[in-house]
Amino acid sequence: MPTLPQTGFVRQAQVLVFIPFSRATLWRRVSAGTFPAPVKLSERITAWRVEDIRQWIAEQGARD
């Protein structure tokens, strides 16, 4: 089973392994501000901070 790294960056495909969204839903939530925004690492590379993803997951668990 894949595990989320402790720190660093993850690309969209890696995010979607841990978050049960479609690509469209992921970007819709980013636009709505209900999911962390990615960081542009270069002109063609966009990634999310692992810390932001972990915090978002923790907040979802706290809502239950």
N, C-alpha and C positions, 0 to 999 in steps of 0.2 A: 504494500500500500504506500503511495507517495506521501511524503511529509513536507510540510511547509518549512522552509529554512528559518532560522532564528532571525537573521538580518539579511539585508541586501535588497535585490530587486527581482521581481518575477514578471514575465511577459504575459500577454493575454491568455495564451493557451494554458499556461500554468495556473493562472487565476481561475479559469473555468473548471479546472480539476477539483478545486476546493470550494467553489461557490456554485450552487446549482442554478445558474442563469444561462440563457442563450447569449450569444454575442450581442444581439440587438438589445436585450434587456440590460446587459452590463452597461452598454453605452448610454442607454436611456436613463439608467440610475445615476451614472456619472453626471450627465447633463442636468438631472433634477437635483443633484447635490445629496442624494441618499446613498451614495457609494463613493469611496475615496477617489479623487482624481489621479490620473497617472502623471508621470513625469516624462518629459521628452529627454532621452539620453543622447540622442543625435537626430539628424534630420529624418531618418527612417526607423528609429527605434523608440518605442514608447513602452514604459514599464511602470509597475506599481511598487511602492515601498512595502516590503514585507511587514514592517511594523504597522503601517496603516491598515493592511489587510487583517492582521491579527487583532488589532483594536476593534475593527468593524465586526469581526466574528464574535469577539467577547461581548460587544454591545448588543448583538442580536440575542445571545444567550441570556443576558441580563433582563431582556424584555419579557422572556417567557415566565 
